[in-house]
Structures are given as C-alpha cells and as structure tokens.
Amino acid sequence: MTRKEILSEDPVHEALLRIVGFFGENKAKIGVAAAAVVLLVVGAYGVSRYLGAREARAQVQLGKGIDFFNAAVAADAGSDPYGKGPDAVFPSERAKYEAAAREFSAIASGHGYGKIAVVARYYLGLSQLRLGQEAEGIQSLESAASNSRNRSAGFLAKRVLARTYYDSGNYQRAQEILSQMIRDPKCDLPREELSLELARALEAQGRRDEAVKALQEADEQSAAFGPYKQKLIAEIERLGKAPSSGPDPASQP
C-alpha cells in the first residue's frame, strides 16, 4: 500500500484533515480561541501516545530486570547474559544482581512514582540487599512501601523490610511493621504468615505471652484446613511450654 492509502485508512488522520479543511473554508467565522482548543486536543492525543509508548518501554525494561534478577549462574557465562541461549545467564550472583539493579534503577529514576516505578523500586531494594547494600536497599524498599499507587508491591516491600530489620536485630521495628500490616484491611498478604513473623519478633524481645496471643488470634481467624493451621498450632504449643520472661536488654535495637 502507498503512504496515501495507509493514511486514508487512519481515522485520526482523516479527522485532522477534516478539521484543517473546515478552518480553511471558515477563516472569517472562527476565532483564535477555537483554533487553540483544536490544537490542545491534537497535542493531548500526541502526549497520550508518547506516554503510552514510554510506559510500554518501561514494562519491557522491568521484565528484563526481573529476568536478570532470577537468572541462572554459570562459571563459563560470558559478558552477554544471552550468549548461551534465550535465558539470561551470568558468571556470578553479584553480576546478575548488579545488572538487575541497573535496569530497576533506570526505571525508578525515570518514571516518578507510577505503578511500574513502585515495582522497580521494590526489586531494586531486593537487588541492593543481595549485594550487601543494606542502607540503600532499605531506602528503596521504604520508598516502595510508602507509595499507594501499587499497594501489592508496597506490602511486599514492607514484609521484606520487617524481615531485614529482624535479621539486623531491630526486633521492635520489625514488630511495628508487621502489626500495622495485620491491622490494615487492605493488606492482601496472608495474615497467618504475618502473625507467625510477628510472634517471632515478639519472642525475640522476650514477650512470649504477646506472641502466643498474636498466634491464637491468627489461629481463630484461619481456615480449618488452611496451609498455616498446623504451623500456628505448633508454635502456640511451643511458646506455651517455654517459660515466660521479660524483655532481654541485649535483644533491643
């Protein structure tokens, strides 16, 4: 098909031609304000198409970053992650997380705080933690957790933050995050799993009675044959048999 034939089948192009013809035939009747309105409409259409293409590119880049994050590792892998086939392969764990972090960082810095950027910050935080960059990882995860544009990614970020604080010995901060998530009706993560982690943070502070209470509440609300039922019962029995004690000063952050 010729360019003229292709354009003739484009409804947007046809509409623009009709607008141009209308203005040409009614120059004396149409004011500058009306012309400005048409220019705004055409401009908005162009901006919309640009933003759509930009988001599509970001989605592709996000997929590439996730592919790198989950890539395999082989000692004989070269500099090209796709040199061994359609699946990305890196010579070391560090190499794959560094490559993934570059992709996520580019999205996070170039796409503000939209939904894709929130997911990118979540994965960027994970990559940074794997690279031993704890301060940077926490900062990225905190940014994702505080954004309401993508709640699912935000709650995942909070859960990783709670685990990170727990592993670093900050049991109280881990407890605070988990308690907030359990109370939040919009949180879509399994409450039984969060309660198990909360109990662990409470136990680490010597607060076994509170840990048992948190587990009992989760047990009462869980399904009779749910995947966490046996684990909840086992933890309640274990903590119930352990001697109760006050907070251990050494466990405080």
C-alpha positions, 0 to 999 in steps of 0.5 A: 500500500502507498503512504496515501492509502495507509493514511486514508485508512487512519481515522485520526488522520482523516479527522485532522484533515477534516478539521484543517479543511473546515478552518480553511473554508471558515477563516472569517467565522472562527476565532483564535480561541477555537483554533487553540482548543483544536490544537490542545486536543491534537497535542493531548492525543500526541502526549497520550501516545508518547506516554503510552509508548514510554510506559510500554518501554518501561514494562519491557525494561522491568521484565528484563530486570526481573529476568536478570534478577532470577537468572541462572549462574554459570562459571563459563557465562560470558559478558552477554547474559544471552550468549548461551541461549534465550535465558539470561545467564551470568558468571556470578550472583553479584553480576546478575544482581548488579545488572538487575539493579541497573535496569530497576534503577533506570526505571525508578529514576525515570518514571516518578512514582507510577505503578511500574516505578513502585515495582522497580523500586521494590526489586531494586531494594531486593537487588541492593540487599543481595549485594550487601547494600543494606542502607540503600536497599532499605531506602528503596524498599521504604520508598516502595512501601510508602507509595499507594499507587501499587499497594501489592508491591508496597506490602511486599516491600514492607514484609521484606523490610520487617524481615531485614530489620529482624535479621539486623536485630531491630526486633521492635521495628520489625514488630511495628511493621508487621502489626500495622500490616495485620491491622490494615484491611487492605493488606492482601498478604496472608495474615497467618504468615504475618502473625507467625513473623510477628510472634517471632519478633515478639519472642525475640524481645522476650514477650512470649505471652504477646506472641502466643496471643498474636498466634491464637488470634491468627489461629481463630481467624484461619481456615480449618484446613488452611496451609498455616493451621498446623504451623500456628498450632505448633508454635502456640504449643511451643511458646506455651511450654517455654517459660515466660520472661521479660524483655532481654536488654541485649535483644533491643535495637 
